[in-house]
């Protein structure tokens, strides 16, 4: 007599994962499973679900690095079980190199003041705290109120600035944008400064269109304002995107510690620092710009270690990777990478201009990206173009500008290290295909409306009304699918 067992009772080691019972049940989403499953099954099931994610290299919405050399990948895996707080030397080396890159007033072997973070968001929180504490200390010493600090920024700032203002109870005073001018106006920014302003935040590389704000003009205007009022309002530069770009391809641009009022700078190592997600840096001009009471000292890991971070333990892999890139590429290598990015951005821009269908919103000097909008969006809009490009694998975000330019909608393509000229040309080709399809679809819809209109009166809306209605509908649609684009 032949004995048999059901699949669920048999020895799973002789079956493939797809022949086992583990693919017949849904993955846990809310509660931990009661029983264990084989490691092969766990890997296969999770790996299969990850296939549904978009290709990171075709995600042109993100500034975050998506490719590194295999040798660096190996170093990161070798260091994956090492804690950041157990490392002292590598973070300091990176801080020193970046500080010199930003022209900090340091001696040849003088240690810089800075810290590694999980990204520019944490770096901005730390820099903001330093400004707030220093302002409060001065106001207390003068016997003046210190309960209403504010910070001046442009309306184009990344959401982390709003988080800082909310979490640490600082009023955020925003300079509104206007059509055709999508960065902070230094003149208007200085007008908003008062005795309670802890700093003015300038952006070197706006998330919206990649443009560099005029930090030099802001510095000069603030110097005059400080002389007139007796204040000493400083500047923080949010160089999350542009900090690893400007020193290499715009060396004459004055935006960093060469300007006397710039007291701190943050930069994202995981953007154009060319490291995978999870690393940022904040550098202070001098020790005097970081209040001592914010620095904690610990010795229970074997030696005295100063610490100024919002969290304690974190992985060290990204620190190792940043150090690898700094010594592997050197100034020459970073310069070549950034120049390639800039040239590929030019190729994409020229390709889009040749179509005659787009208005370029980004600037020639700035982060290597191309932001553009349709010349005519009366028949279809940028959100529809973005949605249809996904069929070809491209993730190209569409979004509206902040106040007071929220009626302007743009598409944005970020040019990263791994975005080649071939990909740029292919993207233009696919955008043209999408436009042809939308043209045909729009013509069919128009013909149907004309046919329906023969039997009744059709009220024709203005182009601006149509644009705003379409923008509102698509904005709600996109937000419902994806609440936040990673930058």
C-alpha positions in Angstrom: 0.0 0.0 0.0 1.3 3.4 -1.0 1.5 6.0 1.9 1.2 9.6 1.0 1.2 12.9 2.8 -0.4 16.3 2.1 1.9 19.1 1.1 1.4 20.8 4.5 2.6 17.6 6.3 5.5 16.6 4.2 9.1 17.5 4.8 9.5 21.0 3.3 13.2 20.6 2.8 12.5 18.4 -0.3 10.2 21.0 -1.9 10.8 24.4 -3.5 9.2 27.4 -1.7 6.5 27.6 -4.3 5.5 23.9 -3.6 5.1 24.6 0.1 2.2 25.9 2.1 4.0 29.2 2.8 2.9 30.8 -0.5 -0.7 29.9 0.2 -1.1 32.3 3.1 -0.9 36.1 3.2 2.1 37.9 4.8 1.4 39.2 8.3 0.6 42.9 8.3 -0.5 43.7 11.8 0.4 40.9 14.2 3.5 38.7 14.4 2.9 35.1 13.1 2.5 32.4 15.7 4.9 30.0 14.0 8.3 30.3 12.4 8.9 29.6 8.7 12.0 28.5 6.9 14.5 31.2 6.0 14.3 30.3 2.3 10.5 30.9 2.3 10.8 34.2 4.2 13.4 35.4 1.8 11.5 34.4 -1.3 8.2 35.8 -0.2 9.6 39.2 0.7 11.8 39.3 -2.4 8.7 38.6 -4.5 6.8 41.5 -3.0 9.8 43.8 -3.4 9.6 43.2 -7.2 6.5 45.4 -7.2 8.6 48.4 -6.3 9.7 50.8 -9.0 13.3 50.6 -10.4 15.3 52.9 -8.1 17.5 54.0 -11.0 14.5 55.1 -13.0 13.0 57.0 -10.1 13.8 60.5 -11.4 11.9 62.1 -8.5 14.6 61.3 -6.0 17.9 63.0 -5.3 19.1 60.0 -3.4 22.1 57.9 -4.6 21.0 54.6 -6.2 24.4 53.2 -7.4 27.8 52.7 -5.8 30.8 50.7 -6.9 30.9 47.0 -5.9 34.0 47.6 -3.7 32.1 50.1 -1.7 29.1 47.8 -1.5 31.3 45.2 0.0 32.8 47.6 2.6 29.3 48.6 3.6 28.2 44.9 4.1 31.4 44.3 6.1 30.5 47.2 8.4 26.8 46.5 8.6 27.1 45.1 12.2 29.1 48.1 13.5 27.5 50.8 15.5 28.2 54.4 14.6 28.8 55.4 18.3 31.6 52.8 18.5 33.5 54.6 15.7 35.4 57.8 16.4 38.0 58.3 13.6 36.1 57.9 10.4 33.3 60.5 11.1 35.9 63.0 12.2 37.9 62.5 9.0 34.8 63.1 6.9 33.9 66.2 8.9 37.3 67.6 8.5 37.4 67.0 4.7 33.9 68.5 4.2 34.7 71.5 6.4 37.8 72.3 4.3 35.7 71.8 1.1 33.3 74.5 2.5 36.2 76.8 3.2 35.9 76.7 7.0 38.5 79.0 8.7 40.7 76.1 9.9 44.4 75.5 10.2 46.1 72.8 8.3 45.7 70.2 11.0 43.0 71.8 13.1 39.9 69.7 13.8 36.6 70.9 12.4 33.3 71.2 14.3 30.6 69.0 12.9 28.7 65.7 13.1 27.4 62.9 11.0 23.6 62.5 10.9 21.0 60.2 9.3 20.3 62.9 6.7 19.9 66.7 6.2 16.7 66.7 8.2 18.5 65.7 11.4 21.4 68.1 10.5 18.9 71.0 10.2 17.3 70.2 13.5 20.8 70.3 15.2 21.8 73.5 13.4 18.5 75.1 14.3 18.8 74.1 17.9 22.3 75.7 18.1 21.0 79.0 16.7 18.0 79.0 19.0 20.1 78.3 22.1 22.7 80.8 21.2 20.0 83.5 20.6 18.3 82.6 23.9 21.6 82.8 25.9 22.3 86.3 24.5 18.8 87.5 25.2 18.9 86.2 28.7 22.2 88.0 29.3 20.7 91.2 28.1 17.6 90.8 30.2 15.4 90.7 27.1 12.4 88.3 26.3 13.5 85.1 24.7 10.2 83.2 24.3 9.3 84.1 20.7 12.2 83.0 18.4 11.6 83.0 14.6 13.5 81.9 11.5 13.3 83.4 8.1 13.2 81.1 5.0 11.7 81.0 1.5 8.4 79.2 0.9 10.4 76.8 -1.2 12.1 75.1 1.8 11.9 71.4 2.3 9.4 70.1 4.8 12.2 69.5 7.4 12.3 73.2 8.1 8.6 73.1 8.9 9.2 70.2 11.2 12.0 72.1 13.0 9.7 75.1 13.5 6.9 72.9 14.8 8.9 70.5 17.0 11.1 73.2 18.6 8.5 76.0 18.8 10.1 78.5 16.5 8.0 80.8 14.3 8.6 80.2 10.6 8.5 83.4 8.6 8.4 82.5 4.9 9.2 84.7 1.9 6.4 84.0 -0.7 7.3 83.0 -4.2 6.0 84.4 -7.4 5.6 83.1 -11.0 9.0 83.1 -12.6 10.9 83.5 -9.3 10.8 80.3 -7.3 13.5 80.9 -4.7 13.8 83.2 -1.7 14.2 86.9 -2.5 17.1 88.1 -0.3 15.7 91.6 -0.1 12.3 90.4 1.1 14.0 88.0 3.5 16.0 90.8 5.2 12.8 92.8 5.5 11.3 90.0 7.6 14.2 89.9 10.0 13.6 91.3 13.5 15.3 91.1 16.9 13.8 87.6 17.5 15.2 86.1 14.3 17.6 83.3 15.2 18.9 83.0 11.6 18.0 83.3 8.0 18.1 80.0 6.1 19.3 80.0 2.5 19.0 77.0 0.1 21.8 76.0 -2.1 19.7 73.9 -4.5 16.0 74.3 -4.3 14.0 71.1 -4.3 11.5 72.7 -6.7 13.8 73.7 -9.5 17.4 73.1 -8.4 18.2 76.9 -8.3 20.9 78.2 -5.9 19.7 81.1 -3.8 21.9 84.2 -3.7 23.7 83.7 -0.4 26.3 86.4 -1.2 23.6 89.0 -1.6 21.8 87.9 1.5 25.1 88.1 3.5 25.8 91.6 2.2 22.3 92.8 3.0 22.3 91.3 6.4 25.6 92.9 7.3 24.1 96.3 6.5 20.9 95.5 8.5 22.9 94.3 11.5 25.0 97.5 11.4 21.8 99.6 11.4 20.1 97.7 14.2 22.9 96.4 16.4 21.7 92.8 15.8 23.9 90.0 14.7 21.5 87.8 12.7 23.4 84.9 11.2 22.9 82.7 8.1 22.5 78.9 7.8 23.0 77.4 4.4 20.8 74.3 3.6 23.2 72.7 1.0 21.5 69.3 1.2 21.6 69.0 -2.6 24.1 71.7 -3.7 26.9 71.2 -1.1 28.6 68.5 -3.1 28.1 70.3 -6.4 29.1 73.9 -6.1 32.6 73.4 -4.8 33.4 71.2 -7.9 31.8 72.9 -10.8 31.1 76.4 -9.5 34.2 77.1 -7.4 34.0 80.9 -7.8 30.5 81.0 -6.3 30.5 82.5 -2.8 28.0 80.7 -0.6 29.9 79.0 2.1 32.2 80.0 5.1 33.9 82.5 2.9 30.9 84.7 3.8 31.3 85.9 7.4 27.6 85.5 8.4 27.4 81.9 7.4 27.7 80.0 10.7 26.6 76.5 9.8 26.0 74.4 6.7 24.3 71.1 6.2 24.8 68.7 3.3 23.4 65.3 2.4 26.0 62.6 1.8 23.3 60.4 0.3 22.5 62.9 -2.5 25.4 64.2 -4.5 27.8 63.0 -1.8 27.3 59.8 -3.7 26.4 57.5 -0.8 23.2 55.3 -0.3 20.4 56.8 1.8 21.1 57.4 5.4 23.9 59.9 5.8 24.0 63.7 6.2 26.5 66.2 7.7 26.3 69.5 9.6 29.4 71.7 9.9 29.8 74.8 12.1 32.1 77.6 11.3 33.9 77.6 14.7 33.5 76.1 18.1 31.9 79.3 19.3 28.9 78.7 17.0 27.9 75.5 18.8 26.9 76.1 22.4 28.8 73.8 24.8 25.6 72.9 26.8 24.2 71.1 23.7 27.2 68.7 23.6 27.0 65.6 25.9 30.0 63.5 26.9 29.9 59.8 27.5 32.6 57.3 28.6 30.8 54.0 29.0 31.9 52.8 25.6 35.6 52.9 26.7 36.7 56.4 26.1 35.4 60.0 26.4 33.2 60.8 23.5 31.4 64.1 22.8 27.9 63.6 21.2 25.4 66.0 19.7 22.8 64.0 17.8 19.1 63.4 18.1 19.6 59.6 18.3 22.3 57.5 19.7 22.8 54.2 17.9 22.8 53.9 14.1 24.6 51.9 11.4 28.1 52.9 10.5 28.0 51.6 6.9 27.1 55.0 5.4 30.0 56.6 7.3 32.4 54.1 5.8 30.9 54.6 2.4 31.3 58.4 2.6 34.9 58.0 3.6 35.4 55.6 0.7 34.0 58.1 -1.8 36.0 61.0 -0.5 39.4 59.1 -0.8 38.4 57.1 -3.8 37.2 59.9 -6.0 39.1 62.9 -4.5 38.4 66.4 -5.9 39.1 65.3 -9.4 36.6 62.4 -9.3 33.8 64.4 -7.8 34.4 67.2 -10.3 34.1 64.7 -13.2 30.9 63.1 -11.8 29.3 66.5 -11.3 30.3 67.8 -14.7 28.9 64.6 -16.3 25.6 65.2 -14.5 25.5 68.8 -15.7 26.2 67.9 -19.3 23.5 65.2 -19.2 21.0 67.7 -17.8 21.9 70.0 -20.8 21.2 67.1 -23.2 17.8 66.5 -21.6 16.9 70.2 -21.5 17.8 70.6 -25.2 15.8 67.6 -26.1 12.7 68.9 -24.4 13.1 72.3 -25.9 13.3 70.8 -29.4 9.8 69.4 -28.9 8.5 73.0 -28.6 6.0 71.7 -26.0 7.7 72.7 -22.8 8.7 75.7 -20.8 12.0 75.1 -18.8 11.7 76.3 -15.2 15.1 75.2 -13.9 18.2 77.3 -14.2 21.5 76.6 -15.9 23.5 77.2 -12.7 22.3 74.9 -9.9 21.6 71.3 -9.1 21.7 69.2 -12.3 18.0 68.7 -12.8 15.5 69.8 -15.4 12.1 71.2 -14.2 9.7 71.9 -16.9 6.0 72.6 -17.6 3.7 72.3 -20.6 3.3 75.4 -22.8 -0.3 74.4 -23.3 -2.1 72.5 -20.6 -5.7 73.2 -21.7 -6.2 69.7 -23.0 -4.1 67.7 -20.5 -1.7 68.6 -17.8 1.6 67.7 -16.2 0.0 65.2 -13.8 -1.3 63.2 -16.7 2.1 63.2 -18.4 3.7 62.0 -15.2 1.2 59.2 -14.8 1.6 57.9 -18.4 5.4 57.9 -18.1 5.1 55.2 -15.5 4.0 52.8 -18.2 7.6 53.0 -19.6 9.1 52.5 -16.1 9.9 56.2 -15.5 9.0 57.9 -12.2 8.8 61.6 -13.0 7.0 63.7 -10.4 4.5 66.4 -11.1 3.8 69.0 -8.4 2.4 72.5 -7.9 4.6 75.3 -6.6 4.2 76.7 -3.1 2.5 80.0 -2.2 2.1 82.4 -4.1 2.8 80.4 -7.2 0.6 77.4 -6.5 -1.1 77.8 -9.9 2.1 76.7 -11.6 2.6 73.0 -12.1 5.9 71.4 -13.1 7.6 68.1 -13.9 11.1 67.5 -12.6 13.9 65.1 -13.6 16.8 64.8 -11.2 20.1 63.9 -13.0 22.1 61.6 -10.8 25.5 60.0 -11.3 24.0 56.8 -12.9 21.7 58.7 -15.3 23.6 58.5 -18.7 23.2 60.4 -21.9 21.6 57.3 -23.4 18.9 57.4 -20.7 18.4 61.1 -21.2 17.8 60.6 -24.9 15.5 57.6 -24.2 13.5 59.7 -21.7 12.9 62.4 -24.3 11.8 59.8 -26.8 9.3 58.3 -24.3 8.0 61.8 -23.3 7.3 62.4 -27.0 5.4 59.2 -27.3 3.3 60.1 -24.2 2.5 63.5 -25.7 1.4 61.9 -29.0 -0.9 59.5 -27.1 -2.4 62.3 -25.0 -2.9 64.4 -28.1 -4.9 61.6 -29.7 -6.9 61.0 -26.5 -7.6 64.7 -26.1 -8.9 64.9 -29.7 -11.3 62.0 -29.2 -12.6 63.6 -26.0 -13.0 67.0 -27.7 -14.9 65.4 -30.6 -17.3 63.6 -28.2 -17.9 66.9 -26.3 -18.7 68.7 -29.6 -21.2 65.9 -30.5 -22.8 66.1 -27.1 -22.9 69.9 -27.2 -25.0 69.9 -30.4 -28.1 69.0 -28.3 -27.5 71.7 -25.6 -25.7 74.8 -24.6 -22.1 74.3 -23.4 -20.6 76.9 -21.2 -16.9 77.4 -22.1 -14.5 78.0 -19.3 -11.5 80.2 -19.5 -8.1 78.5 -19.9 -7.1 79.5 -16.4 -10.2 78.0 -14.9 -9.7 74.8 -16.8 -6.0 74.7 -15.7 -6.8 75.2 -12.1 -9.6 72.6 -12.0 -7.5 70.0 -13.7 -4.6 70.8 -11.4 -6.7 70.4 -8.3 -8.2 67.1 -9.4 -4.8 65.6 -10.3 -3.1 67.0 -7.2 -5.7 65.2 -5.0 -5.3 62.0 -7.1 -1.5 62.0 -6.8 -1.6 62.8 -3.1 -4.0 60.0 -2.5 -1.5 57.5 -4.1 1.7 58.9 -2.7 1.6 61.4 0.1 5.3 62.4 0.1 8.0 62.4 -2.6 11.4 61.6 -1.3 14.1 64.3 -2.0 
